Each structure stands twice: as structure tokens, then as C-alpha cells.
């Protein structure tokens, strides 16, 4: 029976941490285009355009990294995960649409940390369904509980600032907070299919391709239903044509962050990966404050409360994510893998090796893989022909600096992931 050494476990924990931090950078930056809601564009149109960018990325990146042959083989061997992938995509779409409403009503720098309470949801589901933290010991549990308490406290501080700055429109502020909390619940639950897939030995690059079927189908249905039918949706999309490029780009960037987050979930579990990737709150705060000047109208006291709440939430997330799993918890995880393998008649040995990041380097790209990439590139070029500067005040210098930082996270995290596991 395959068994991972303590050294291997620590190495994979480190890789998971790097992936989680890289995910935070890209997930935070990807939400910036949703500020376009301030320009009067429907939240449903914004979310639909982002989902189409997500669709392009979820097929392009796996095709050029591992090839569609790997994807087909993965789902042929684990066909039971098809419905889970579609379900996860549907959950993501509803959560993403709620975040657009939240950003519209309370702002990016406020909404981000509120919906990042999904850390608590993830910790619970990881413990309840997948035996995470079982046998972890008092020290690890203390870190997790202290981190969870910090996340709640930080969220309360930020929610109070949101309510006070929106005193003239308390109903809208309340709606924004509720939307962010709803997104938190759905995004935390979305990780259940993720973890189920990776305990079965599936490659994250494979899982995200069918994930997008649920995304596109659900978002299309929501947009048609709430905008008054296909004809009204068509008119709304034409009205957003000048900014569609930026929304597609936001969706593409989100997938890069999500892929890092998927690998973090695979290697360190839900309860640790979600809090770590929730450092996207710092990036959301940076984009909101430095690029869009969101807090410039607040009194000094309330600005400090926002900063304090953000720092508390990040410290809580880091407290959870630095709790390295001991051997007893690894053994508990192995039992969860055995349960999945027995239920679906999978190879336990192969699932364990996949969990350890043992690479399948038999990557053979076909001509249609390059065609998929070319088609996605063509869509972006076509949208760029209509592109105009977003009608939102921005600081271009900070846009450039934050974009460079995201690029550094992509190169560093991607290099380490490829070297250690060949994206297995």
C-alpha cells in the first residue's frame, strides 16, 4: 500500500501553501472588473460575460497543459464525478452573481472580507465529509478555532463600517451584506465536489472543464429569466459590448486563481486551502482602495476599522492554513480516500499516489488542443476591437503595479507546481 513519508507530506503542504497564496492574488484581481457595475451595467450581464471568459479559460488552459486526451481519460475512469462537476459550476455561478450585487451595494473592499467567511463553511465540510482535522490534536484544533473566531470578528467590523457608511440607504447596505454572506455559503459548499474529485485521484485540470458546463448553463438561465427573455438579454449584451473584453479578462484571470486554489485543495484539504486563498481579501482591498479609491470618502476612524478588520481576518486565515496536518490526520484522510475508492470501485493505490502529487507525464497534445487555444485567443482579439476604457475612475500606476505582482505569482507558483508534480 502506498504511503507518504513525513518529509513528503511537509513538502506537499508547502506546495499547497504556495498555490493558495497565488490563488489569492489572482482571485482578488479577477474581481476588479465587477466594479463596472457602478457604470450602470446589469449585474447579470457582468456575471454572464465573466462566465463566458471562464468558459474560454477552463477549456484552453487544461488543453494546452495536459491535452484533452488526459481530460477524456479522467472522466471515463471516474464518470460518477460528471454530475458533481456540473453541480459545482452551478454553485459557483450563483455565488459569483451574488458578489456582483454585493460589490454594487457595499463596495469591493467591504464585500470581499464578508464573503470570505466561506472559510468557516469549508472547515466544517472538510471535517464533516472528508475526515479533515480528525486526529489533528489540540494544537492544530486551537489554530483552526482561533482562526475561525478571527474571521468572524473581522467580518463583523467590516459589516459595521458598511452599515454606517450607507446610513442613507440602509436597505441597500443590508442587501449587499446578505448577498456577500450568501456567496460565502455557496462558495464554501462548492468545495465539497472539489475535494470529492481529488480524493478519487482526478486531475484538477480535468475537473474544471466540466465544471464550466454547470456555470454556463446556470448563468444563461439566470440572465434570461431576470432580464426579461432572450431579446432583452441580447440588447443588454450589446449595451455592454465596449466593456465585454474586460469582463472576459476578469473571468480568465479568475480561472487562473481557481486552478491554483484547486491544487491547494487537493494537497492540503478544504479547511486549509480556503482560508489561505482568502488572502484574496488583501488583493481585493488593494484594488478597491488603491485603484478605485473606494475608501477616500470615509472618516479616518472608519478607514482604520476597515484595515483592522481586514488584518484580523487575514491573521485568522493564516492561523488556520499554517496548521500542518500530523500523521494521524493523514491516516484519517487515507480512510476517506479508501471510502471513495470502495464506493466507486477505484484503485486505492492510484488515488493515494495522485494525492501525493505523483505526476503522470504522458502528455500528448493533439492538433485540436491548439485549435481550442486559437479559438479562445480569437475571441479576445474580436472583443478587443470593441474595447473602450472602462467608465470608472482608476489609478493606472497602481493597476500596472498590481498586475506585475499577479504575474510574478503566476510564474513562481506555476513553475513550482510544474516542477514538483507536472500539474498532476
N, C-alpha and C positions, 0 to 999 in steps of 0.2 A: 504494500500500500504506500503511495507516495506520501512523503512527509516533508514539511518545510522546517528548516533549521531556524533557531532564533535569529541568527545573523540575516538569513534571507527574509524573515518577517520584518526585521527592522529596516532592511533595505527597501522593501516594498512599501512600508509605512512612509519612508522618506519620499519615495516617488509619488505616493498618493498625496502627500502634503504639497509637493511642488505643483502637481496637477490641480489641486484645489485652489492654490493661490493664483495660478494662471487663469483658471476658470473665473475667479473673482474679477480679474482685470477685464476680461472680455465680456462677461455678463453685465458688468457695470457700464462699460462703454456702449454696449448694444442698446441700452435703454434710452440713451440720449436722443435718438431721433423721435421718440414718442413725445418730446417737448413740442413737436409740431401741432399737437392737439390745441395748443394755445393760439394757433393761427386759424381756428375755426373748422378744422377738418374733423370729420366724424371719427370717434374712437374705433368704430367697426371697420372703417376704411383703412385707418392706420394699422390696426391689427391684421387685417386681411393682406395688406401689402407686405407687412413684415413676415407673415406666414408663407407667402409666395417666395420671399427671399430665403426663408428657412428651407422650403422645399428644394430650391435650387442647390443650397449648400449640402443638405443631407444626402443628396444623391451624388453630387460632384466629389466631395472630399473622400468618402469611402471608395468611390470608383477609382480615383487616381492613386490612393494609398495602398489598398489591398486588392482591388479589382472586383467586378460584380460576380465573378465565379465564386469567390470566398463568401459573399453575401448569400448567394443561392444555396451553397452547400450548408451554411449555418442554419438556414431556415428549413431546409429539407430534413436535417437531423433533429431539429428542435421545433417542429411545426406547431407545438402547443403554445409557443410564445408569440405567434402571429396576432392573436386576439389581444394579448397583453400589450403588445407594441402599439396597436391601434388605440386601445383604451388610454394608454399613457399620453399619446398625442392629443386625444380629445381633452384630457385633463389640462394639459399644457395650454391649449388654445383658450379655454375658458379663463384660466388663471391670467394669461397674458392680456386678455381683453379687460379683465378687472383692473390690471395695473395701469392701463391707459386711462381709465376713469379715475383711478386714484391720483395719478400724476396731474390730471386736469384739475382736480378738486383741491388737492393739498400740496402739490409740487413734488418734484423728483427727489429732492434732498430729504423730505419728510416721509414720502410714501415708501422709499426704499427700505429703511430700517423697520418699518411696521410690517411689511410683508416678509421680511427676513425672519420673523418669528416661526417660519416654517422649520427652523432648526428644532424646535420643540416637538413638532409633529414628526419629523424624521427620526429623532431619538426614540420616540415611543414606538413607531412602526418597526424600526430596526430591532428593538428589544422584543417586541411582541411577536413578530412574524419570523425573524431570522436569527434569533438567539444571540444578537449582539449584546455585549456587556455582561453576558452570563459568565460567571466565574471571574469577572474582572477585578474583584477585590475592592476594599473600602477606598483606597487612594484614587482609583480610576473613577469610581462612582461619585466621590466627592468633587472631582473636577467637573464631571458632567452636570451634577446638580447645581454647583456654584455657577457654572457657565449658563445653564438654563435660567437661573434666577437673574443673572445679569442681563440676559437678553430681554426678559420680561420688563425689568426696571428701565432699561434704555428705551424700550418701546413706549412705556408709559410717559416718560419725559418728552419724547418726540411727539406723541399724540397730544399732550397738553399744550405744547407750543403751537401745533397745528390748529387746535381749537381756539387758542387765544388770538392768533393772527387772523382768523377767519370769523371773528365775532359778529361781523355784519352779515355773514351768511352761514350761520351755524348749521343749517340743514345740509348745505353743500359740503361743509367740512366733515360732518358726521358720515355722509355718504362716501366721501373719499376714504375715511378711516375704515369703514366697513368693507369697502371694495378691496383695500390693501390686506385686511385680515382674511377675506375670502380667498384672495390669491395665495396667501400664506398656507391656508389649509389645503388647497388643491395642489400646490407645488410640493408640499411636504408629502402628500399621499402619492403623488406621481412617482416617487422613488421606489414604491413597492414593486411595480413591474420592472424597474431598472434592476433592482437587487435580485429579483427572481431570475431574470435573464442571466446575470453574471454568475450566480451560483450554479447555473446549469452549464456554464462554460461557453456562453455565446460571446462573440467579439462585439464590443461596443459599436464599432463601425457598421456592423450588420444590423444591430438593433435599431439604430436611428433611422435607417432607410424606411422601414415600415412604420415607424413612429410617425413619420410625416404624413402618412395616409390618413390617420386619425386627425391630424392637425388641419389639413386642407379641407377634408370633408366637414368637420365640425365648424370651422371658421366660415366656410362658404354658406352653410346652412344658417348660422347666426346672422351673417351680413344680409342675406336675402330676407330673412324673417323680420329683422329690426329696422331695415332701411326701406321696407315697403315693396319688395319684389325685385326681380332681375333688372327691370328697366331703370328703377330708381338707383340700384346699385351701380349700373353702368354709368349713369350720369354722375354719381358721386366719385367714381374712379376717374372719370375724365377730368373732374374738377381738381383732383389730387395729382394729375399727371406730372406737374412741374416738380413735385417733391417725391415722387414714387421711387426715384433712384436712391434717395437717402433712406427710405423705409426698407427697400430691398436690401440695402447695405447693412442696415441695422439687424435684419433677420439673419443675414450671412454671418455677421460678427457674433450674433447670439449662438449660432451653431458651433463656432469655434470654441466659445466658452463652454457650451454644453458638452462638447466632446471631452474636453479636459475634465469637466465635472463627472462625466460618465466613468472615465478611467479612475478618478478619485473614489467614486462609489464602489467600483469593482475591487480596488485594492485596500481600502480602509473602512468600507462599510458606510451605511446611510448616516448613522449617528455622528460620525466624524466628518464625512465628506460635505454634508450640507452646511454645517457651521463654518467650515473652512472656506468653502466657495462663497459664503455670505460675507466675506470681506469685500464682495462687490459693493457693499454699502459704502465703503470708503471711496470707491470709484464713482458711485452714483452721487455721493456728496461732493466730490471734486468737480464732476461735470456740472452739477446743479449750481454750485457756488462760484467756481472759477470761470466757467464758460458762459453760463446763463444768468449769473448774478442773482440767484433766487433769494438770498437772504439779505440783500442790500437794504431792504426797507424795514427790517426788524430792529427793535431796540437792542442795545448791547447785551442786556441781560438774557434776552431770548436767544440771541445768537450763541451765547455761551452754553445755554441749556441744550441747544441742538448739538453742539460739539461734544458736550459732556455725555449726552445720551448716546451719540454715535460711538464714542470711545468705550463706554461701558458695554455696549452691545458687541463690539469687536473683541474686547477682552474676554467676554463670555464665550464667544465663538472660539477663540484661540484656546481657552481653558478646556473646552470640550475636544477640540481637534488634536491637541497635543497629548491626549491620553492614549499612549501606545498600548495596543492590545497585548496582554500577557499570554503565556502558553495555554492557560485554562480557557481563555476566550477563543483562541484559535481552535482548540479542540471542540468547543461548542459550535463554532462556525462549520467545522468539518461535519458535525452531525446534521446541521441544516443542509449542507450540500448532499449528504447521503440521503436525506429525506426527499430532496428534489429528484435525485437520480433514481431512487426507488419508485417514486410516483410516476415518472415519465419514462422509465426504462432507459436511462442514460448511463454512460460509462463513468463510474465514480473516479477512476484513475485520471481520465482525461479532464474531468471537471476540476479536480484538485490541481493538476498541472496548469490549467488555464487560470485558476485563481492565483497561482504563484507567478504568473506572468511569463510562463514558458512560451516562447514565440513559435508561431507557425510561419516560417519564412518562405513558404511555397506560394509566392505572389506572382501571378501571371496576368498581366494586363492585356486586354483584348482591344481590337480597334474601336469597338463601341464604347469602351471606357473613355477613350479620348474624345469620342463624339459627344458624350454626355458633358464633359468638361467644356468643349467648344460651344455647345448649346447654351450652357449657363453663362459663359463669357459673352455670347452674342446677345443674350437678354440684357445684361448690364450695359453693353455698348449701346443698344437701342434705347434704353431708358435714359442714358447719359445725353442723348440727343435732345431730350425734352427738359433736361435738368436745369433748374434755376437755384440760386442761393436761397436757402430756407428763410421764410419771412419771420425770423426770430432773431433778436439781438444776441450776438455771440462774440466772444473774445477769441480771435483767430490764433493768437500766440499760444493760449492755453490749449486750444484744440490740437495744435501741432505737437506740443509737449506731451499731452496725454496720449496721443496717437502713437508717438515714438515709444512711450513706456509700454503700451499694449503690444507693439511689435516686438519689443525685447522679451516680454513674457512669452509670446508665441514661439520665438526662435529658441529660447532657453528651454522651455517646457517641452516643446516638440522634439528637440534634439535629445534630451534625456529620456523621454518616453520611447523614441525610436531606438536608442542605443540599448536600453535595458530590456525592452520587450518586443521590439519591432511592431509596435501597435497591436499587440495580441490581446 
